[in-house]
């Protein structure tokens, strides 16, 4: 970290601090629609569809847009090998309960370790009005010092102003923090507008984000790498 003292670590929420059951849901819906894929394949196609939409349909995921939902499920089915089943899969998905967001089993431990070393913790997330409920249900709200949510600020990443708001609340300079997320186009591009160094989570290295190879991008597997990255451990 170039001998910098990192006073704050800001995080994204979805697929950074919390995960959902979507790969299992897709696998179940596909099976009910007449074609089976393994648990590993389900996780892979979900990952690839997410990365495709982050790149090609920036800002659309999670908005509740019907066309985006249909297109996304079609993309998942195509990646799984049979896009003709998309409408059937959609029908089965719509009969299921909404997915639950749960903290990764290491999230609280990592956040507590950072706090123990005096590092401030913040959240900058593109999320709807359920964000604070997700945080509270997972015991994360009590660990975060600054929480900035797009639906409350009426601005979304990668706009600079949402990062500026978090920096102002933390009362720090941009070079005194880092940002950790899973979406290069929202997280790395947005934070770079303020000169904030970012770390992008992509557990299978550059798989699904091959277009970023050769760029100056910090890729990590998950947030467990952050204490080392900011110099808390050798």
C-alpha positions in Angstrom: 0.0 0.0 0.0 3.0 2.3 -0.7 3.5 2.8 3.1 0.2 4.6 3.3 -1.8 4.3 6.6 -5.3 3.1 5.7 -7.8 4.6 8.1 -11.0 3.3 6.4 -12.1 0.4 4.3 -15.3 0.9 2.4 -17.3 -2.1 1.1 -19.9 -3.0 -1.4 -22.7 -5.2 0.0 -24.0 -7.8 -2.4 -21.5 -10.6 -3.2 -18.9 -8.7 -1.2 -20.2 -8.9 2.4 -23.3 -11.0 1.8 -24.3 -13.8 -0.6 -27.6 -15.2 -1.8 -29.0 -18.5 -2.8 -29.5 -17.7 -6.5 -27.3 -20.4 -8.0 -29.2 -23.1 -6.1 -32.5 -21.4 -7.1 -31.5 -21.5 -10.8 -30.4 -25.1 -10.5 -33.8 -26.1 -9.0 -35.8 -24.1 -11.6 -33.8 -25.6 -14.4 -34.3 -29.1 -13.1 -38.0 -28.5 -12.9 -37.9 -27.2 -16.5 -36.3 -30.4 -17.8 -32.6 -30.0 -17.8 -30.2 -30.6 -15.0 -26.9 -28.9 -14.2 -24.5 -29.5 -11.4 -24.1 -27.2 -8.4 -20.7 -26.1 -9.7 -22.2 -25.4 -13.2 -25.0 -23.4 -11.6 -22.5 -21.3 -9.6 -20.5 -20.8 -12.8 -23.3 -19.6 -15.1 -24.6 -17.3 -12.3 -21.1 -15.8 -12.0 -20.7 -15.4 -15.8 -24.2 -13.8 -16.2 -23.5 -11.3 -13.5 -20.2 -10.3 -15.0 -21.8 -10.0 -18.5 -24.6 -7.7 -17.2 -22.1 -5.7 -15.2 -20.2 -5.0 -18.4 -22.9 -4.9 -21.1 -26.0 -3.7 -19.2 -24.4 -1.4 -16.6 -26.8 -0.2 -13.9 -29.7 -2.5 -14.7 -29.2 -5.4 -12.3 -31.3 -5.2 -9.1 -33.7 -2.6 -10.5 -36.8 -4.8 -10.7 -37.0 -4.3 -14.4 -39.1 -7.0 -16.0 -37.2 -7.0 -19.3 -33.9 -7.1 -17.6 -35.0 -10.1 -15.5 -36.2 -12.0 -18.6 -33.0 -11.2 -20.4 -30.9 -12.2 -17.4 -32.6 -15.6 -17.0 -32.3 -16.1 -20.7 -28.6 -15.4 -20.4 -28.2 -17.9 -17.5 -30.1 -20.6 -19.5 -28.0 -19.9 -22.6 -24.8 -20.3 -20.6 -26.2 -23.5 -19.1 -26.8 -24.9 -22.5 -30.5 -24.4 -23.3 -31.9 -20.9 -23.7 -35.2 -22.3 -25.0 -36.1 -23.2 -21.5 -35.9 -19.6 -20.2 -39.7 -19.0 -20.0 -40.2 -22.2 -18.1 -37.3 -21.4 -15.7 -38.8 -17.9 -15.1 -42.2 -19.5 -14.3 -40.6 -21.7 -11.6 -38.4 -18.9 -10.2 -41.5 -16.7 -9.8 -43.2 -19.3 -7.6 -40.2 -19.5 -5.2 -39.7 -17.3 -2.2 -37.5 -14.3 -2.6 -33.8 -15.1 -2.1 -32.3 -14.3 1.3 -29.1 -12.4 1.6 -26.7 -13.8 4.2 -23.3 -12.8 5.4 -20.4 -14.9 4.2 -19.3 -17.1 7.0 -16.1 -15.0 7.3 -17.6 -11.5 6.9 -18.1 -10.7 10.6 -14.7 -12.1 11.6 -12.9 -9.9 9.0 -14.8 -6.8 9.9 -14.1 -7.3 13.6 -10.4 -7.8 12.9 -10.2 -4.6 11.0 -12.0 -2.7 13.8 -9.7 -4.3 16.3 -6.8 -2.6 14.5 -8.5 0.8 14.5 -9.6 0.7 10.9 -12.9 2.5 10.2 -15.5 0.5 8.2 -18.0 1.9 5.7 -20.6 0.7 3.2 -21.2 2.3 -0.2 -23.9 0.3 -1.9 -26.3 0.5 -4.9 -29.3 -1.0 -3.1 -33.0 -0.5 -2.6 -34.9 0.3 0.7 -34.1 -3.2 2.1 -30.4 -2.5 2.5 -30.6 -1.6 6.2 -32.8 -4.7 6.9 -30.1 -6.9 5.2 -27.4 -5.3 7.3 -29.4 -5.7 10.6 -30.4 -9.3 9.9 -26.8 -10.2 9.5 -25.5 -8.1 12.4 -23.4 -5.9 10.1 -25.0 -2.6 10.9 -23.4 -2.4 14.3 -19.9 -3.0 12.8 -20.2 -0.3 10.1 -19.3 3.3 11.0 -20.5 4.9 7.8 -23.4 3.6 5.6 -24.2 5.2 2.3 -27.0 3.7 0.2 -28.0 4.7 -3.3 -31.8 4.6 -2.7 -31.3 7.0 0.3 -29.0 9.4 -1.6 -30.7 9.3 -5.0 -27.4 8.7 -6.6 -25.6 5.5 -7.6 -22.2 4.2 -8.2 -20.2 4.9 -10.3 -21.1 8.5 -9.8 -18.4 10.3 -7.8 -20.9 12.0 -5.5 -21.8 8.8 -3.6 -18.2 8.2 -2.8 -17.8 11.9 -1.9 -20.6 11.5 0.6 -19.0 8.5 2.3 -15.6 10.3 2.5 -17.2 13.3 4.0 -19.0 11.3 6.6 -15.8 9.4 7.5 -13.9 12.7 7.7 -10.9 11.4 5.8 -9.0 12.0 2.6 -9.5 9.7 -0.4 -5.9 8.3 -0.2 -6.6 7.2 3.4 -9.0 4.6 2.4 -9.7 1.7 0.0 -12.9 0.4 -1.6 -13.8 -3.3 -2.0 -16.5 -4.5 -4.3 -17.3 -7.1 -7.0 -18.2 -4.8 -9.9 -15.4 -3.2 -11.8 -17.6 -0.8 -13.7 -19.4 0.5 -10.6 -16.8 0.0 -7.9 -13.3 0.5 -9.5 -14.4 3.1 -12.0 -16.4 5.0 -9.5 -13.9 5.1 -6.7 -11.1 6.0 -9.1 -12.9 9.3 -9.8 -11.8 10.4 -6.3 -8.4 8.7 -6.4 -9.5 5.8 -4.1 -7.7 2.6 -4.6 -10.1 -0.3 -5.1 -10.0 -4.1 -4.8 -12.3 -6.2 -7.0 -13.6 -9.6 -5.8 -13.5 -12.2 -8.5 -12.8 -15.6 -6.8 -11.8 -17.4 -10.0 -9.1 -14.9 -10.9 -10.0 -13.1 -14.2 -12.6 -15.7 -15.2 -15.6 -13.8 -16.5 -13.7 -10.5 -16.6 -11.1 -11.3 -19.1 -11.4 -7.8 -20.6 -9.7 -6.5 -17.5 -6.5 -8.4 -18.0 -3.5 -6.1 -18.4 -5.3 -3.2 -16.7 -4.2 -1.9 -13.4 -6.8 -3.8 -11.4 -6.4 -5.3 -7.9 -8.2 -8.7 -8.1 -8.8 -10.6 -4.8 -10.8 -13.8 -4.0 -12.7 -12.4 -1.1 -12.5 -9.9 1.8 -10.3 -12.2 3.8 -7.3 -10.8 1.8 -7.9 -7.2 2.9 -6.1 -7.2 6.3 -2.9 -8.4 4.5 -3.4 -6.0 1.6 -3.5 -3.0 4.0 -0.5 -4.1 6.0 -2.1 -5.6 9.1 -0.3 -8.9 8.6 2.9 -9.8 6.8 
